[in-house]
């Protein structure tokens, strides 16, 4: 097992700044490109991250710690952000994400104070029994997944323009 709460915090704390540095001030071309029909653009990924901060990680953690396996915690709608109209700029979205993340990390510190809390089990609506450790590991991997997705989507925008160098660009490999 590689999970370490201190190291998890390192990623969770850095994600908002990483995204802010990468995306702030970019033109709509970078923020609205995607990988084709049914895929998300950068702006939509940030909206998804906001939705997850509001309705996934901490609510599920609280549920597990309060109720254990008494019942499955509520499902998370991974696509809920697509049903909301947003006129916010990328900077406003990033600021919202950052504020909620700071609150959530503060709450995480209050909720998980002992190593034994990491082994508490809950009931996922689709997977069945899960541990707090697994939920928190997933939160970290989720951040990294979407950072990679954003970078991949942005690189895809120039796929046709790189010409023969595509062969050397692993991010464009299918």
N, C-alpha and C positions, 0 to 999 in steps of 0.2 A: 504494500500500500504506500502510495506517495503523498496522500493528502496531508497537508500541514496548514492549519488555520492561519498562522502568521503569513505564510506564503500566499495563501488564497487572498488575503487582504491586500497584498502587494498588487495583484492583478486587478482586483475589484476597485481599488482606490485609483489606479492609474488609467483605467479604461476611459473615464470621461475626458481627462486631459489629452489622452492619445487621440481620441476622436476629434476633440476641439482643435488640436494642432493640425490634424490631417485635413479637416473639412471646412473650417472657418474661412470665409472669404472666397471660396471657390465659386466658379460660375455655374449656372444651372445645367450646362452640358455635363459636368462631372456629377452633379447631384441627381439628375433625372435619368441618366443612362441605366440600362439594365441588361440582362443576358437573354432577353427574348420574352415572349408571351408567358404570363404566369409567374414571372420572377420579380423580385423587388429591386427598386432603385435605392440609392444611398439614403435618401430622405425617408423612405418607407422602412428601411432597416432601423434608423434612429427612432422612428415612431414605434416600432415593435419593441425596441429596448425600453422605451418609456413605459409602454403597456406592461411589459414583464416586471419592471420595477414596481409598478402600482399593484399588480394583480397576481404575481407569480411567487417570487422568492420569499419575501418576508411573510406574506399571508400563509403560504404553505408551511413555512418554518414554525410560525406561531401555532398553526393547527396541529402539526405533529407534536410539538412540545406540550400542548394543552390536552390533546385528546388521544395521542398515540395511535393505536390501531382500532380505536372505537368505531371509526367509519372512514371512508375515503375522503380525502380533502377535495375541495371543488376542482373541477377541471379548469385548465387555463386555455382560453381561446387564442391560439397563436396568430390568428388572422384578424383579430378584433380591430387592430389599427387601420385595416383597409376599409372598414365601414365608417370611418370618421373622416370628415372633411377638415383639412388643416391648411390654414393660410399663413402659418408661422414660418418665419425664416429658419434656415438651418441653424443660425446662431441662437435663436430663441428655443429651438428644439434641444440643442446641445445644453443650453443653460438649464432647461427643465430637467433633462436627464441627470445632469450633474447635481442639482439640488435634491432630487429624489434619491439618488444614489448615496449622497452624504447622509441623509436621514436614515436610509436603510442600513448603512454600515454602522451607524450609531445604534440602531435597534438590534442589529446582529450581535454587537458587543454586549448588549444588555441581556440578550436571550441565551447566548452560548458562552457560558463562563467557565465550564469545566469540560474536560476531555470526555467524560461520561455522556454529556449532552449529544456528542457526535454519533453515539451508538443508538440513540432513541429511534424507534421504528414507527413508521406511519404507513398509511395505506394510500397508494397512488391509484387514481381511478382506472387507469389502463394497465399499469405494470404490476400492481399488487404491492407487496411489502417493500418498503424502501427505508434507508437510514438517513438521518440528518446529514451525515458525512457525504452521502451520495448526492443529496440535494445541493449541498454547498459546492461539491466538486463540479456538478453540472452547471451551476451558476458561473463558475470561473471558465469552464470550457465553452459555455454559451457566449460569453463575452469574446473569447478568442475566435470562436467560429464566425461571429458577425464582423469582427475586425477583418478577418481573412476574406469574408464574403465581400465586404465593401471594397477592399483593395482589388480583389478579382474582378468585380463588376467594373471598376474604373479602368483596369487594364484592358478589359474586353472592348471598351470603347475604341481603342486604337489597334485592335486585332488586324484589320485590313491594312492599316497604315504602316505597320512594321515590316511589311514585305517578307523577304526570306529570313529575317532575324527571328521570326516566330519560332523557328526550330530551336532556338537557344533560350526562349523565354518560358520557363516552366509554368508560370502563372497562366499562360495561354494554352497549355496542353489540355486536350479534351480526354 
